[in-house]
Amino acid sequence: MGMTFGMRNKLVLSLIRFALTAGILFLSASAPLVLAQKTGKLRVATSLFPLQEFAQAVGGENVQSDLLLPPGVEPHTWEPKPSDVAKIAAADIFIYIGPMMEPWAGNIIKAAGNTNLRVVEASRGLDLLRANGQEPDQKTALEKHHPGGWDPHVWLDFSMDRKIIDSIAAAFSAKDPQHASFYRARAESYKDKLTALDQKYGEALSKCQNREIILGGHSAFAYLARRYGLKQVALYGVSPNAEPTPKKLTSVIETSRRHKAKYIFFETLVNPKLALVLAKEAGVGTLVLHAGHNLTKDLQQKKVTFLDLMASNLGNLTRGLECHGS
């Protein structure tokens, strides 16, 4: 007799708890790591690269921020290992986007059993967009990886990032009240950088001959498009592993020709094969547009920041959309 879905979930949780318990017992026997945990710094676990940068920007030398996501990994379908659960179990604060980006978070937080953990759901209270434009055969993937049908890519709207920064500063201050003014000051400093970048985007993208971002990838840029009065035309929806239909391929090619687009954008962590096919069929060039979820090993070694990635995106957008006078 086969297992029900509920029975499988209980089994997975039991296995995670067992692995976590074994891991904690091992860590308890490891003197160097125990000493490392007694530095007085806030231990922060984050799910995505932008959240790690935001946490470090706010916390400075008073925090140790760990990114769960390995370098170069596309995060939409990634799931944590027992070692990642151990990091959350040892953390003071866990920061993630929300269930539509990390559907595993609820179970993992429960499995960690950390009663002192403060959780920051970064998308809570933000003006979220629905993940629209799904092909019928993509609905299953959408619900599996993005419960509720919400678009999770909120960090690509810098006005939302400022609110996320405030949430992080509030969490740090609650955990470490004696440094609250330090966290608030650093939060304001980083928010100023986001404001400056937001203004540069607004000015440059107000002068574009084309207003459509043609994407040979998934629909990661709806928040950016909404912020600056643009429209994204993507090959497939918010799940990068979905397979576009021939009808969708034809539609995107026709859209690029109709709007006389000179470039099709593709992402660094998603296979560019389809984007290259589109570009060839449409007779246009290609440009990189980084969704910012994560860094490749090469970018990590070069210590590229989220702000660096977004500045590079602006350069490619102004070129690809023919934003004259910017």
C-alpha positions in Angstrom: 0.0 0.0 0.0 1.5 3.4 -1.1 2.2 6.3 1.2 -0.1 9.3 1.3 1.3 12.8 0.7 0.8 13.5 4.4 2.7 10.4 5.4 5.6 11.3 3.1 5.8 14.8 4.7 5.9 13.3 8.2 8.6 10.9 7.2 10.7 13.7 5.6 10.3 15.9 8.8 11.3 12.9 10.9 14.4 12.3 8.8 15.3 16.0 9.0 14.9 16.1 12.8 17.1 12.9 13.1 19.8 14.4 10.9 19.6 17.7 12.7 19.9 16.1 16.1 22.9 14.1 15.0 24.4 17.2 13.5 23.9 19.3 16.6 25.5 16.5 18.7 28.5 16.5 16.4 28.8 20.3 16.5 28.6 20.3 20.3 31.7 18.1 20.3 33.5 20.5 18.0 35.3 23.0 20.2 36.5 25.4 17.4 33.0 25.9 16.1 31.6 26.4 19.6 34.2 29.1 20.2 33.3 30.7 16.9 29.7 31.0 18.1 30.7 32.8 21.2 31.9 35.9 19.4 29.0 38.0 20.5 27.8 38.5 16.9 24.3 37.9 15.8 24.1 34.7 13.7 22.0 35.4 10.6 20.9 32.8 8.1 19.6 34.1 4.7 18.0 32.3 1.8 19.0 34.5 -1.1 22.0 36.6 -2.0 20.3 40.1 -1.9 19.1 39.3 1.6 22.6 38.3 2.8 23.9 41.6 1.4 21.1 43.6 3.1 21.8 41.8 6.4 25.5 42.5 6.3 24.9 46.1 5.3 22.7 46.7 8.3 24.6 44.6 10.8 28.2 45.3 9.8 30.8 43.8 12.2 28.0 42.9 14.7 26.6 40.1 12.6 27.7 37.0 10.8 25.5 36.4 7.8 25.4 33.0 6.2 23.8 32.4 2.7 22.2 28.9 2.5 22.2 28.9 -1.3 25.4 27.5 -2.8 27.1 29.7 -5.4 25.8 29.3 -9.0 22.6 27.5 -8.0 19.3 28.6 -9.4 17.1 29.0 -6.2 13.6 28.4 -7.5 13.7 24.6 -7.1 16.6 24.4 -4.6 15.8 22.7 -1.3 18.0 22.8 1.9 20.0 19.8 3.2 20.3 18.8 6.9 23.4 21.0 7.2 21.3 24.0 6.2 18.7 23.1 8.8 21.6 23.0 11.3 22.5 26.6 10.3 19.0 27.8 11.0 19.0 25.9 14.3 22.1 27.7 15.4 21.0 31.1 14.1 19.5 34.1 16.0 17.7 35.3 12.9 16.5 33.7 9.6 15.6 36.0 6.7 13.7 34.7 3.6 11.4 36.1 1.0 8.3 34.1 1.7 6.5 30.9 0.9 6.1 31.7 -2.8 10.0 31.7 -3.1 10.9 29.2 -0.3 8.0 26.8 0.0 10.3 24.6 2.2 10.8 27.3 4.9 7.9 26.5 7.1 8.8 22.9 7.6 12.5 23.6 7.9 11.9 26.3 10.6 9.8 23.8 12.5 12.4 21.0 12.1 15.1 23.3 13.4 13.3 23.5 16.8 15.0 26.9 17.6 12.6 28.5 19.9 14.7 31.7 20.1 14.8 32.1 16.3 13.5 35.4 15.0 12.1 35.0 11.5 11.9 37.8 8.9 9.6 37.1 6.0 10.9 39.9 3.8 7.8 40.0 1.5 5.3 40.4 4.3 3.3 43.6 3.9 4.6 44.4 0.4 2.5 45.2 -2.6 2.9 41.8 -4.3 2.2 41.0 -8.0 0.4 37.9 -9.2 2.5 35.6 -11.3 0.5 36.1 -14.4 1.1 34.9 -18.0 1.4 31.2 -17.2 0.9 28.7 -19.9 -1.6 25.9 -18.9 1.1 23.3 -18.6 3.1 25.5 -16.2 0.4 25.7 -13.5 1.6 22.6 -11.7 5.2 23.9 -11.5 4.0 27.3 -10.4 2.0 26.0 -7.5 4.7 23.6 -6.4 7.5 26.3 -6.3 5.5 29.4 -5.8 2.4 28.7 -3.6 -0.4 31.1 -3.9 0.6 32.2 -7.4 2.5 35.3 -6.2 5.6 36.6 -8.0 8.5 36.4 -5.5 11.0 38.7 -7.2 10.4 41.7 -4.9 14.1 42.6 -4.5 14.1 44.0 -8.1 12.0 46.9 -6.9 14.4 49.1 -4.9 11.5 50.9 -3.1 10.5 47.5 -1.7 14.2 46.8 -0.8 14.1 49.9 1.4 11.1 48.3 3.4 13.0 45.0 3.6 16.0 46.9 5.1 13.7 48.4 7.7 12.4 45.0 8.7 15.9 43.6 9.0 17.0 46.6 11.1 14.0 46.1 13.4 14.8 42.4 13.8 18.4 43.1 14.6 17.4 45.8 17.1 14.9 43.5 18.8 17.6 40.8 19.2 20.4 43.2 20.1 18.8 46.4 21.7 22.1 47.9 22.8 23.2 48.3 19.2 19.8 49.5 17.9 21.0 53.0 16.9 24.0 51.4 15.1 21.7 49.2 13.0 19.3 52.0 12.2 22.1 54.3 11.1 23.6 51.6 8.8 20.1 50.8 7.4 19.6 54.5 6.5 23.0 54.6 4.8 22.3 51.6 2.6 18.8 52.8 1.9 20.4 56.0 0.6 22.3 53.9 -1.9 19.1 52.2 -3.0 17.4 55.6 -3.4 20.2 56.9 -5.6 20.1 53.7 -7.7 16.3 54.0 -8.0 16.6 57.6 -9.2 19.2 56.6 -11.8 16.9 53.9 -13.1 14.0 56.2 -13.2 15.8 58.9 -15.1 17.5 56.6 -17.6 14.5 54.4 -18.3 12.2 57.3 -18.8 14.0 58.0 -22.1 13.7 54.6 -23.8 12.6 54.2 -27.4 11.4 50.7 -26.6 9.3 49.9 -23.5 9.3 46.1 -23.7 11.9 44.0 -22.0 12.0 40.9 -24.2 13.2 38.0 -22.1 14.5 34.7 -23.3 14.0 33.3 -19.8 11.5 33.4 -16.9 9.3 36.3 -15.7 11.7 37.7 -13.1 11.4 41.4 -13.9 7.7 42.3 -13.4 8.5 44.4 -10.3 11.2 46.3 -12.1 8.9 46.8 -15.1 6.1 48.1 -12.9 8.4 50.5 -11.1 9.6 52.2 -14.2 6.6 51.9 -16.6 8.0 49.1 -18.7 6.6 45.8 -19.8 8.3 42.4 -19.7 7.6 39.9 -22.4 9.0 36.6 -21.1 9.4 33.2 -22.8 7.9 31.5 -19.7 6.5 32.3 -16.3 8.1 32.6 -12.9 9.5 29.0 -12.8 12.8 28.9 -14.8 12.4 25.1 -15.3 9.2 25.4 -17.2 9.1 24.4 -20.9 7.6 27.1 -23.2 5.2 26.0 -25.9 5.9 26.5 -29.6 3.1 29.0 -29.6 4.8 31.0 -26.9 8.1 30.9 -28.8 6.4 32.2 -31.9 4.6 34.9 -29.9 7.8 36.3 -28.3 9.6 36.3 -31.7 6.7 38.2 -33.3 6.6 40.7 -30.4 10.3 41.4 -30.7 9.9 42.0 -34.5 6.7 44.1 -34.0 8.5 46.4 -31.5 11.7 46.4 -33.6 13.7 45.2 -30.6 17.4 45.0 -31.2 18.2 42.7 -28.2 16.8 39.8 -26.3 17.8 39.6 -22.6 18.9 36.4 -20.9 19.9 35.4 -17.3 23.2 34.2 -16.0 21.8 31.3 -13.9 19.3 30.0 -16.5 20.3 28.0 -19.6 20.6 30.6 -22.4 19.9 28.1 -25.2 16.3 29.2 -25.8 17.3 32.9 -25.6 19.9 32.3 -28.3 17.4 30.5 -30.4 15.0 33.4 -30.0 17.7 35.9 -30.9 18.7 34.0 -34.0 15.1 33.6 -35.2 14.3 37.3 -34.5 17.6 38.5 -36.0 18.7 40.4 -32.9 21.5 40.5 -30.3 21.6 39.3 -26.7 22.3 41.1 -23.4 22.6 39.8 -19.9 20.0 40.8 -17.3 20.8 39.5 -13.8 17.8 38.6 -11.6 20.0 38.9 -8.6 18.9 35.7 -6.8 22.5 34.4 -6.4 26.1 34.8 -7.6 28.1 32.4 -9.7 31.4 31.3 -8.2 33.3 33.7 -10.4 31.2 36.7 -9.3 31.5 35.6 -5.7 35.3 35.5 -6.0 35.3 39.0 -7.5 33.2 40.2 -4.5 30.5 41.6 -6.8 27.7 43.2 -4.8 23.9 43.3 -5.4 24.3 47.0 -6.2 27.0 46.2 -8.7 24.7 43.7 -10.5 21.8 46.2 -10.6 24.1 48.9 -12.0 25.2 46.5 -14.7 21.6 45.7 -15.4 20.8 49.4 -15.9 23.7 49.7 -18.4 22.3 46.7 -20.5 18.7 48.0 -20.2 19.6 51.4 -21.5 21.4 49.8 -24.4 18.8 47.2 -25.1 15.8 49.5 -24.9 17.6 52.3 -26.7 17.3 54.9 -23.9 18.7 58.0 -25.6 20.2 60.8 -23.6 20.8 58.6 -20.5 
